[in-house]
Amino acid sequence: MLTEKYDFRITDQMTIPLRPHWIANDSYREKCKMLVLNRSKGEIHKVDFSKLTDYIKEGDVICFNDSTIINHMFICKTRQNRLIKIVLEGFLPNNRVIISGLLKERLNANDVFYLVDNPEISIKIEQRFSEESQYRAVVENHEALICYLASHGERLDEYVDSSLFYKYPDAYRSVFSKKYGSLEIPSAGIHFTWDLIQKIKDKGGLISFITLHVASTEMLSNRKIQTKCVEEVTINEEYYEVPQATADIINTAKQNGGRIFAVGTTVTRCLESAYSREHNCLKASTSLSCCSGSVWKVVTSTMSSNVHPAAVSVAFRFSKASLTCF
């Protein structure tokens, strides 16, 4: 299918969330609208998000991504004590990252940068990653860097107002998120509250979690589909984990005729990737991309939000559209 079929115009470039001081208060999280596509009838309905439970049946599984957003800018220094602000733009396997200088400085292979606040964390440039001043680098003390960015660092974002992010951090995180590592918001789960999750359980729905850290698929150069046809698109790898308990819940539900609701395209990519690999391969990296006509083996329905024109995530939604919240 031609990429132009997925393109549209946004009149206002709004920050996300639009009113973070509301979403930071759980009583307002559910106050959004939801578009529901009935595929069998070809009908679209707009309902209150709190009505989600009307679509849940006993034995259905609702699967969430428990990754949470971190800051992505930090100050480093070279061996010559030159300071540079680094922008972390994506994760790659084997402790590799995609970075750039905030001012798009030219970096060289084998350059080493040390975090000013913690010199034990270092980043070594390996090679240029793209034509947009991005570089592939290896991180020494990778987990320490993640922990540092979870509580320190800075944020510069096309859609997120940094001052609001610092003031209302909970507005940019789901109530159930607990694993630091996403560079962009896993936004589909933001409107869920513990009260709504309990109502899903009361109807017989089963709650499960995976982890996929949103990273290089959301880089601007990767978010926008660059190819003429969506079937030709490629996206960068992201690390995921499927707990054995989640795999067991989903396998049992499918055997019993239950449906699998993936809250976000991250969950869809994770579950479909885990299924397509060898048995028990529940921890790996995925570059899975889906478009119209793709066959899903696990997920019955996807919930999504935060839609961008001609984006990789839009192609995912069209491949098996169902629920979109806004």
C-alpha positions as CSV (number, residue, x, y, z in Angstrom):
1,M,0.0,0.0,0.0
2,L,1.3,3.5,-0.8
3,T,2.6,5.5,2.1
4,E,0.4,8.5,1.0
5,K,-2.6,6.6,2.2
6,Y,-1.4,7.0,5.8
7,D,-0.7,10.7,5.5
8,F,-2.9,13.4,7.0
9,R,-2.6,17.0,8.2
10,I,-2.5,18.1,11.9
11,T,-3.7,21.7,12.2
12,D,-2.2,22.3,15.7
13,Q,1.1,21.0,16.9
14,M,-0.1,20.4,20.5
15,T,2.1,19.2,23.3
16,I,1.3,15.8,24.9
17,P,-0.6,15.5,27.2
18,L,-2.5,18.7,26.5
19,R,-3.3,19.3,30.2
20,P,-0.7,17.4,32.2
21,H,-1.9,18.9,35.5
22,W,-5.2,17.1,34.9
23,I,-3.7,13.7,34.1
24,A,-1.3,13.9,37.0
25,N,-4.5,13.6,39.1
26,D,-5.9,10.1,38.7
27,S,-9.5,11.3,38.8
28,Y,-8.9,12.9,35.4
29,R,-7.0,10.1,33.6
30,E,-10.1,8.4,32.3
31,K,-11.6,11.6,31.0
32,C,-10.8,11.2,27.3
33,K,-12.7,9.9,24.3
34,M,-12.2,6.6,22.5
35,L,-12.8,5.6,18.9
36,V,-14.0,2.0,18.5
37,L,-13.9,0.3,15.2
38,N,-16.3,-2.6,14.8
39,R,-14.4,-4.6,12.1
40,S,-17.3,-7.0,11.4
41,K,-19.8,-4.2,10.7
42,G,-17.3,-1.5,9.5
43,E,-18.7,1.0,12.0
44,I,-16.8,3.5,14.1
45,H,-18.1,4.8,17.4
46,K,-16.9,7.6,19.8
47,V,-17.4,6.8,23.4
48,D,-16.0,7.8,26.8
49,F,-12.8,5.9,27.7
50,S,-14.4,4.8,31.0
51,K,-16.8,2.7,28.8
52,L,-13.9,0.4,27.9
53,T,-15.2,-2.3,30.2
54,D,-18.3,-2.6,28.0
55,Y,-16.0,-4.3,25.4
56,I,-14.3,-6.7,27.8
57,K,-15.5,-10.3,28.3
58,E,-14.6,-12.9,30.9
59,G,-11.4,-14.6,29.9
60,D,-10.1,-11.7,27.8
61,V,-6.5,-10.6,28.4
62,I,-5.4,-7.0,28.6
63,C,-1.7,-6.6,28.3
64,F,0.2,-3.5,29.2
65,N,3.8,-2.2,28.7
66,D,5.3,-1.4,32.1
67,S,8.2,0.7,30.7
68,T,8.4,4.3,31.9
69,I,9.9,7.4,30.3
70,I,13.3,8.8,31.3
71,N,15.2,12.0,30.5
72,H,17.5,11.8,27.4
73,M,20.0,14.6,27.6
74,F,23.1,14.8,29.8
75,I,26.4,16.7,30.0
76,C,29.7,14.9,29.3
77,K,33.3,15.9,29.0
78,T,36.2,14.6,26.9
79,R,39.6,13.6,28.1
80,Q,40.6,17.2,27.2
81,N,37.9,18.4,29.6
82,R,35.8,19.8,26.7
83,L,32.1,19.8,27.6
84,I,29.4,18.6,25.3
85,K,25.6,18.0,25.8
86,I,24.7,14.5,24.5
87,V,21.2,13.6,23.3
88,L,20.4,9.9,23.7
89,E,18.2,9.1,20.7
90,G,17.8,5.3,20.8
91,F,18.9,2.0,22.2
92,L,20.6,-0.8,20.2
93,P,21.5,-4.4,21.3
94,N,24.6,-5.1,23.3
95,N,24.8,-1.8,25.3
96,R,24.9,0.2,22.1
97,V,23.1,3.5,21.8
98,I,22.3,6.1,19.2
99,I,23.4,9.6,20.2
100,S,24.0,13.0,18.8
101,G,25.4,16.3,20.1
102,L,22.8,18.8,21.0
103,L,24.4,21.3,18.6
104,K,24.9,18.6,16.0
105,E,28.7,18.6,16.6
106,R,30.8,16.3,14.5
107,L,32.1,13.4,16.5
108,N,34.8,11.0,15.6
109,A,35.2,7.2,15.9
110,N,36.9,6.2,19.2
111,D,36.0,9.5,20.9
112,V,35.3,8.9,24.6
113,F,32.9,11.0,26.7
114,Y,32.5,10.8,30.5
115,L,29.4,11.8,32.3
116,V,30.2,14.9,34.3
117,D,28.2,13.8,37.3
118,N,29.5,10.2,37.2
119,P,32.8,9.7,35.4
120,E,32.4,5.9,35.8
121,I,29.8,6.1,33.0
122,S,31.5,6.6,29.6
123,I,30.4,6.6,26.0
124,K,32.7,5.6,23.2
125,I,31.8,6.5,19.6
126,E,32.0,3.6,17.2
127,Q,30.7,5.0,13.9
128,R,28.3,7.4,12.2
129,F,24.7,6.1,12.4
130,S,23.0,8.3,9.9
131,E,23.4,11.4,7.8
132,E,21.8,13.6,10.6
133,S,24.7,13.9,13.0
134,Q,23.8,10.7,14.8
135,Y,26.3,8.2,15.9
136,R,26.4,4.6,17.2
137,A,28.3,4.3,20.5
138,V,28.9,1.8,23.3
139,V,28.1,2.6,26.9
140,E,30.3,1.5,29.8
141,N,28.0,1.1,32.8
142,H,24.8,1.0,30.8
143,E,22.4,0.3,33.8
144,A,24.0,3.2,35.8
145,L,23.3,5.5,32.9
146,I,19.6,4.5,32.9
147,C,19.4,5.1,36.6
148,Y,21.0,8.5,36.3
149,L,18.6,9.6,33.6
150,A,15.6,8.4,35.6
151,S,16.2,11.0,38.2
152,H,18.6,13.6,36.5
153,G,19.4,14.8,33.1
154,E,17.3,17.1,30.9
155,R,14.6,16.7,28.2
156,L,14.1,18.3,24.8
157,D,11.1,17.0,22.9
158,E,9.1,17.9,19.9
159,Y,5.8,17.2,21.6
160,V,6.5,17.3,25.4
161,D,6.9,20.7,27.1
162,S,10.1,20.2,29.2
163,S,8.9,22.5,32.0
164,L,5.7,20.6,32.4
165,F,7.5,17.3,32.3
166,Y,9.6,18.3,35.3
167,K,6.6,19.8,37.1
168,Y,4.1,16.9,36.5
169,P,6.2,13.8,35.9
170,D,3.4,11.5,36.8
171,A,1.3,12.9,33.9
172,Y,3.8,11.3,31.5
173,R,3.8,7.9,33.1
174,S,1.2,5.2,33.4
175,V,0.1,4.3,36.9
176,F,1.5,0.8,36.5
177,S,4.8,1.8,34.8
178,K,7.8,0.7,36.9
179,K,10.8,-0.1,34.6
180,Y,12.9,2.9,33.5
181,G,14.1,2.9,29.9
182,S,11.8,4.6,27.4
183,L,13.0,7.7,25.6
184,E,9.5,8.6,24.5
185,I,6.1,8.0,26.3
186,P,4.5,4.6,26.0
187,S,1.3,6.7,25.7
188,A,-1.5,4.1,25.2
189,G,-1.6,3.2,28.9
190,I,-1.7,6.7,30.3
191,H,-5.4,6.9,30.7
192,F,-5.8,3.8,32.7
193,T,-6.3,4.1,36.5
194,W,-6.1,1.4,39.1
195,D,-9.9,1.8,39.6
196,L,-10.5,1.0,35.9
197,I,-8.1,-1.9,35.9
198,Q,-10.0,-3.3,38.9
199,K,-13.3,-2.9,37.0
200,I,-11.7,-4.9,34.1
201,K,-10.8,-7.7,36.6
202,D,-14.3,-7.6,38.1
203,K,-15.7,-8.4,34.6
204,G,-13.3,-11.4,34.4
205,G,-10.6,-9.7,32.4
206,L,-7.0,-10.9,33.0
207,I,-4.2,-8.3,33.5
208,S,-0.7,-9.0,32.2
209,F,2.5,-7.0,31.5
210,I,5.4,-6.9,29.1
211,T,8.4,-4.5,28.9
212,L,9.4,-2.8,25.7
213,H,11.5,0.4,26.0
214,V,10.4,2.9,23.4
215,A,13.5,4.1,21.7
216,S,14.8,4.2,18.2
217,T,11.4,3.6,16.5
218,E,10.3,7.0,17.8
219,M,13.3,8.9,16.5
220,L,12.1,11.5,14.0
221,S,14.1,9.9,11.2
222,N,12.5,6.6,11.9
223,R,9.0,7.6,12.9
224,K,8.2,9.0,9.5
225,I,7.9,6.4,6.8
226,Q,10.5,7.2,4.1
227,T,9.6,4.6,1.5
228,K,7.0,4.8,-1.2
229,C,5.2,1.7,0.0
230,V,4.7,0.8,3.6
231,E,5.6,-2.8,3.0
232,E,9.2,-1.7,2.4
233,V,9.6,0.2,5.7
234,T,12.3,-0.9,8.2
235,I,12.6,0.2,11.8
236,N,15.3,0.0,14.3
237,E,15.5,-2.8,16.9
238,E,14.1,-2.3,20.5
239,Y,14.6,-4.6,23.4
240,Y,11.6,-6.4,24.9
241,E,10.8,-8.9,27.7
242,V,7.8,-11.2,28.1
243,P,7.5,-12.6,31.6
244,Q,6.8,-16.3,31.7
245,A,3.6,-15.5,33.7
246,T,2.4,-13.3,30.9
247,A,3.1,-16.0,28.3
248,D,1.2,-18.6,30.4
249,I,-1.8,-16.3,30.8
250,I,-2.0,-15.5,27.1
251,N,-1.5,-19.2,26.0
252,T,-4.2,-20.4,28.4
253,A,-6.6,-17.6,27.3
254,K,-6.2,-18.4,23.6
255,Q,-6.8,-22.1,24.2
256,N,-10.0,-21.1,26.0
257,G,-11.2,-18.7,23.3
258,G,-10.2,-15.5,25.1
259,R,-9.2,-12.4,23.2
260,I,-5.9,-10.6,23.6
261,F,-6.0,-6.8,23.9
262,A,-2.6,-5.1,23.4
263,V,-2.5,-1.7,25.0
264,G,-0.2,0.1,22.6
265,T,1.7,-0.8,19.4
266,T,4.7,-1.6,21.7
267,V,2.8,-4.5,23.2
268,T,1.7,-5.7,19.8
269,R,5.2,-5.7,18.5
270,C,6.5,-7.5,21.6
271,L,3.9,-10.3,21.7
272,E,4.0,-11.0,17.9
273,S,7.8,-11.0,17.9
274,A,8.0,-13.4,20.9
275,Y,5.5,-15.7,19.2
276,S,7.4,-15.8,15.8
277,R,10.7,-16.7,17.5
278,E,11.8,-20.1,18.8
279,H,10.0,-21.6,21.8
280,N,10.6,-19.7,25.1
281,C,12.5,-16.8,23.4
282,L,10.8,-14.3,25.7
283,K,13.8,-11.8,25.9
284,A,15.1,-10.4,22.6
285,S,15.2,-7.4,20.3
286,T,12.6,-6.7,17.7
287,S,12.4,-4.7,14.5
288,L,8.9,-6.0,13.6
289,S,6.8,-3.8,11.4
290,C,3.2,-4.5,10.4
291,C,1.0,-2.9,7.8
292,S,-2.4,-3.6,6.1
293,G,-2.6,-7.2,5.3
294,S,-0.2,-8.4,8.0
295,V,-1.4,-11.5,9.9
296,W,-1.3,-11.4,13.7
297,K,-0.9,-14.6,15.5
298,V,-1.4,-13.5,19.1
299,V,-3.1,-10.1,19.4
300,T,-6.8,-9.8,18.7
301,S,-7.2,-6.0,19.2
302,T,-4.9,-3.0,19.8
303,M,-5.5,0.1,21.8
304,S,-3.4,3.1,20.7
305,S,-3.0,6.9,21.0
306,N,-0.7,9.7,19.9
307,V,-1.0,9.4,16.1
308,H,1.4,11.0,13.7
309,P,1.0,11.5,9.9
310,A,2.6,8.8,7.7
311,A,4.2,7.2,10.8
312,V,5.3,3.7,11.4
313,S,2.8,3.4,14.3
314,V,-0.1,4.5,12.0
315,A,0.7,1.6,9.7
316,F,0.5,-0.7,12.7
317,R,-2.9,0.7,13.6
318,F,-4.3,0.2,10.1
319,S,-3.0,-3.4,10.1
320,K,-5.6,-4.3,12.7
321,A,-7.3,-1.1,13.9
322,S,-9.7,-1.4,16.8
323,L,-9.5,1.1,19.7
324,T,-7.9,4.5,19.6
325,C,-8.0,6.9,22.6
326,F,-7.5,10.7,22.5
